[in-house]
């Protein structure tokens, strides 16, 4: 199954305001490959506006009536899909969505940079769902990809039996202790959260310092240009240094954009992933606690009434839910760990490549100035000999 996303800005009543896309198309493929495009320009009126995403799906699966679909979805539709997946598949880890709200006055939600960052995150969300062996067959995912208009009210009360049983587990049951393997998961998530938080905090500080340094470089270079206009003998060297500063500024700008546009979003996605994983662990604990409580109650009844059934039906059902939770959670944990390893290998490789490119560009810029700076030396020596 293959899907791809483009997007446009529309008014509240649905009129297209502006659309300008690059020649590249944005694909979310069923397995691995993702090609991305971006909005080149947006034009907004004073009316209330929102972004819509065109999701195109190509598939050979028999549960789809057609081999290809093209639908438009807003962010709230993606949010609806994730909620439905959580309700109907409570034993599984649901991939996170990018955060909905942004701070007004700090981030413009219609800016090209913000829209592109969100599009990439939504692209990744759908790809992860499509790659999942269970979620990809969910009926709500099918509707999201194929229905022209989502009927969000339909089926709000039609949760699966598993979803319903988990949803109404109350806090009256308290788990004595997590099984060792799930306790290890929780400990790892706490440690991973701390590491990501530290890296994110330092990375943001580095980006801030780079931005400040970039502003200084952009102010620094033109000083040499204006100086060169009044120094005929030093005009070449001064203009060479000014050009070097411009090249270093450009290289630093690219490095800073890479960190803010590619590096930080991955960190934030995994912070949200950790929250999702902790939520599934909590639901597993609740079901396990319910099972322990019911099993203990059944044991007490057995002591009072020896002729009673050995294991009541409700206890057996609860045990089945625990075993289902355990199996699904362990499977999703393994897949998440594999995805994490691939994502961070790719992320760190990209970071290394961008830093190498930055320093190579700066080195090349400074090396190009050396001949210009040394050009006057032979002429000055010849003048002294004459």
Secondary structure, DSSP 8 states (H G I E B T S, - for coil): -EEEEEEEEEETT--EEE--B-SS---EESSS------B------SS-EEEEEEEEEE---TTSSSSEEEEEE-HHHHHHHHHHHHHH-TTS-------S---TTT--TTSHHHHHHHHHHHHHHHHHHHHSTTGGG-HHHHHHHH-SS--TTTTTT---HHHHHHHT--TT---S---HHHHHHHHHHHHHHHHHHHHHHHHHHHHHHHHHHHHHHHHHHHHHHHHHTT-TTTHHHHHHHHHHHHHHHHHHHHHHHHIIIIIHHHHHHHHHHHHHHHHHHHHHHHHHHHHHHHHHHHHHHHHH-TTS-SS-HHHHHHHHHHHHHHHHHHHHHHHHHHHHHHHHHHHHHHHHHHHHHHHHHHHHHHHHHHHHHHHHHHHHHHHHH-
